[in-house]
Amino acid sequence: MTRANRLLAVQLLAAGMVAGLAACGGDSGGPPTGPAPGGSPGPSGATITIANGRVTPSSVTIAVGQSVTFVNNDGQARNVTSDPHPVHTDCPQINAVGNLANGATRLTQAFPASRSCGFHDHDDPDNANRRGTIVIQ
């Protein structure tokens, strides 16, 4: 193998490692990045507001194909992610909300099937006031 071919092989290996890390969201200790599988938001079926250190309501029910709107009026950024912490893999549609600045509003992606999905604030995962459930029927 020539020196140029070895250099090219090393560059391709490095590019593949970077792409692999990006595809899995980087390290497993942080919130996921990029869009969740399944694509895009559907019509909003419910709104959850974060204010005074808590989510209200803590449980909503929506129809299959709908999304949930999250509104942050808590005075600081919140990081809304799917359970379980720290991998956020149960309902990746929730991960579309992610980092939500104070005053911001963002939709989850559409939920494709009937089930129950838990969510939490990634930056304070054990705080029961910032945990909730989305029921899809």
C-alpha positions in Angstrom: 0.0 0.0 0.0 1.4 3.4 -1.0 1.7 6.2 1.4 -1.1 8.1 -0.3 -3.4 5.0 -0.1 -2.6 4.7 3.7 -3.4 8.4 4.2 -6.7 8.0 2.4 -7.6 4.9 4.4 -6.9 6.7 7.7 -9.0 9.7 6.5 -11.9 7.4 5.5 -11.7 5.6 8.9 -11.7 8.9 10.8 -14.7 10.2 8.7 -16.6 7.0 9.4 -16.0 7.2 13.2 -17.2 10.8 13.2 -20.3 9.9 11.2 -21.0 7.0 13.6 -20.8 9.2 16.6 -23.1 11.7 15.0 -25.6 9.0 14.1 -25.8 7.8 17.7 -26.0 11.2 19.2 -22.5 11.4 20.5 -22.0 10.2 24.1 -24.8 8.4 25.8 -24.7 10.7 28.8 -26.1 13.8 27.0 -29.5 14.5 25.4 -30.0 13.2 21.9 -29.2 15.5 19.0 -30.8 15.7 15.6 -34.3 14.7 14.5 -36.0 11.7 16.1 -36.9 8.9 13.7 -40.3 9.3 12.1 -39.9 12.7 10.8 -42.2 15.5 11.4 -44.8 17.0 13.7 -48.5 16.3 13.3 -51.3 18.6 14.4 -51.1 19.4 18.1 -53.4 17.5 20.3 -52.4 19.0 23.6 -50.2 21.6 25.2 -47.9 21.2 28.2 -46.6 24.3 29.9 -43.5 24.5 31.9 -43.8 27.3 34.6 -43.1 27.8 38.3 -40.7 24.8 38.2 -43.3 22.2 37.0 -45.1 20.9 34.0 -48.8 21.4 33.7 -50.7 19.2 33.1 -48.4 16.4 33.9 -50.4 14.0 31.8 -52.1 14.5 28.4 -54.0 12.2 26.1 -53.7 12.6 22.3 -54.7 10.7 19.2 -52.3 8.6 17.0 -50.7 10.9 14.5 -50.8 14.0 16.7 -48.0 15.9 18.4 -47.8 17.7 21.8 -46.9 21.4 22.1 -44.4 22.3 24.9 -44.4 25.9 26.1 -41.6 27.1 28.4 -42.5 30.0 30.7 -40.2 28.9 33.5 -37.8 31.8 33.4 -34.9 29.6 32.2 -34.2 27.0 29.5 -35.5 23.5 30.0 -34.4 20.3 28.3 -37.4 18.0 27.5 -36.5 14.4 26.6 -38.0 11.0 26.5 -37.6 8.5 29.3 -35.6 6.7 30.4 -32.7 8.9 31.5 -30.0 9.2 30.2 -30.6 7.3 26.9 -34.0 8.8 26.0 -35.0 5.9 23.7 -38.5 5.1 24.8 -40.4 7.6 22.7 -37.9 9.4 20.4 -40.7 11.7 19.1 -40.4 13.7 22.4 -36.7 14.3 21.8 -37.6 16.8 19.0 -38.4 19.3 21.8 -35.0 19.1 23.4 -33.5 22.4 24.6 -36.3 24.8 25.0 -35.4 28.4 25.8 -37.5 30.5 28.1 -40.5 31.8 26.2 -40.1 29.2 23.4 -42.7 26.8 22.1 -41.9 23.5 20.2 -43.8 20.5 19.0 -42.9 16.9 19.5 -42.9 14.8 16.3 -46.1 12.9 15.5 -46.7 9.8 17.6 -47.3 6.8 15.2 -48.9 4.3 17.6 -51.0 3.9 20.7 -48.9 3.7 23.9 -47.9 5.7 26.9 -44.7 7.8 26.8 -42.8 9.3 29.8 -40.8 12.5 29.6 -38.5 14.5 31.9 -36.1 17.4 32.1 -32.8 15.9 31.1 -30.9 18.5 33.2 -33.0 17.5 36.4 -34.2 14.0 35.6 -35.2 13.1 39.2 -37.4 16.2 39.7 -41.0 14.8 39.8 -42.3 18.3 39.1 -40.7 18.3 35.6 -41.8 14.7 34.7 -44.9 13.7 32.8 -46.7 11.3 30.6 -48.2 11.5 27.1 -50.9 8.9 26.4 -51.5 8.1 22.7 -54.8 6.5 21.9 
